[in-house]
Every structure is written in C-alpha cells, then in structure tokens.
Amino acid sequence: MTQTLDTAALRAYLAQQGLATDGLAVHTISGGQSNPTFRLETRDRAYVLRKKPAGTLLPGAHAIDREYRVMQALHSTDVPVPRMLAYCDDAAVLGTPFYVMEFLAGRVLMDQSLPGMTTDERGAIYREMNRIIAALHGVDVAAVGLESYGKSGNYFQRQIGRWSQQCKASTLPVSGDMQRLMDWLPEHIPAGDETTLVHGDYRLDNLIFHPVEPRVIGVLDWELSTLGHPLADFAYHCMSWHIPAALWRGIGGLDLAALGIPSEADYLRAYAQARGVQGIDEHWDFYLAYNLFRMAAILHGIAQRAANGTAAAADAVETGAKAAPLAAIGWQCAQRYAAGRH
C-alpha cells in the first residue's frame, strides 16, 4: 500500500523548523508493515522522513518516538547514526506522528555472502559490523540519558514470555520444535545478568556503509531497541552462521574461509576482545536457541496475519512458512546446549 504525504503541510512544517524546502520532492522508500519511510529532496539537501502507519496499531508497535530518542542520544557516541532534525507528535500535520533526519548517501548491502567483493573486502565489512555492535553494547546509557529506555534485568524471561504468549494466542498451530522451545527455554535461562542498550534487529542490511570504504556511517531501524542482554542482541546478529543461505538470509553451509568471512568462533573472539569480556561462549547455544525461537515467533505472527488476510507484504505466506525450519535449528541448538551441560 503506497502512502502519500500532504506536500503543502510538510513544506510548511519544514520551513517552520528552519529546514530547506526549495524544490521539495517526496519519494516513497518503504511502506507496508513497517514505519512508512520517505526521501525528501530539495535543491540543497535531502532528508528522510519516517512516520507511524495510519490505522489501529498494536500497543507499543511502530514507536517512532523511541527511534528518534535513541538515535538522538547516540549522536555523541561511537555508534554512527543519522542526525535527527525534527520530531512532530501533532497528528494534524501529516496524519500520524513523524520525524525527520538527515539522508545518508552510502551502500546498503543485502546479501551476507557479499557477492562481487574480494576476500579482503568481505573481511573488512565483517570486522566493521563487529566493531559497531561492540561499541553499541559499550554505550554508557546513563551518560546519554537512556537509563529509562527499558527495564533492567530478567530480559530473557520477559522476552520468552512475551513471544510464547503471542504464539499461544495464534489460531495457527505451532510446530513441534516451536512448542519444545517454549517449554524448554524458561527452564534453562543461564544465571547472571547484564543490561546494555540493545538494537534488537542488528544485521547487515540495517547498516549504511560509506560509498567506498568498509565503514558504517549509520545504523538504522531502531524500532525494536531497548535495554536488554547484550549477548541476546549479539547472538541474534550471529544467527546467520546457522541459517542456510537457501533458507533465509544466512551464510550457513557456505565456504566462509574461501569467501574471507570469519568463522563464528573468530567473530565471537573479536567481539569479546573489543568489549573486554570473557566466557561468552559458555551459554552461546542457549542464546542462539532463544533467538531462533524469537525469530520463528515473529515469522509465525506474519503467517497468522497472512491467514487472517491482513498481511501487507506480498510474500507473507512464504516468509511465515520459514518459522518451523528456524525453530528446528533452534531446537538443535537447545539440545547441543543441554548435552554440553552434563
């Protein structure tokens, strides 16, 4: 569903904020189930506008005020984000709240095997991704004013409960592996806790790289960010080592050495070194099992919307069908974790 903006109202708002409006042209970047996003071009500058979708939304979903807040807070840190320019919570202007940020001209890389690159280039991209997520988990949340951005502690318990509840509320049956994970995960949460800022969806295609250098100039899509366990966030990012390329967005089964992409073990070591932490691999299979369950639950929700006829994306049925295979990989991780504890 293509969304349009009231250009006259937008022009008046931008002028009010002291932003350029000459020759204003609006281009849709994305619509659908996420927050509708637009590129605004003027003679002198380009901006990006993100707004809440119209209509009735789930509580807490599409929290663009949180996206704006976290990116504004991170501007003074080692985590690169676009500069925030304006936030408007007056729905009378464009129908729903929105924010405006600078447009970053760079590369968005979709395929994690990085086709067309040399081995050195691939290695550099992966080192940079690792460096940025380590920097994110090292942010002093109190110093940047984000200490109230989420709850501290019991992150796994709360998340497992939330996603299990969503699956149980679904009219579509969950797979056997999904049910097993729902039963197993709450009983095996590792002792010890840590709370940092987490992105919630940190992956290659949510990063903007410099046009020619292997350097991230912006981390985008903070919709799922909160305070949480850093290793939950990092393991989410590392799921791709376990997901076959043929299934979905993964590098599992590829000849990583030939591609110049680090092994998962090397990638973990680099992260631990950057953060100055030890023993992150002790509960690694639990973190993976949890994330594969969470991802499967999200995809199960998409399948449910497709079954209800309310899915916006054309490939919703196909995407939703990936829930069971991901849960199967998650259950393998759970079994490996259980075997390693004896």
Summary of the structure (lengths in Angstrom):
residues: 342
radius of gyration: 20.6
end to end distance: 52.5
largest distance: 68.0
contacts: 1035
relative contact order: 0.12
helix: 44%
strand: 13%
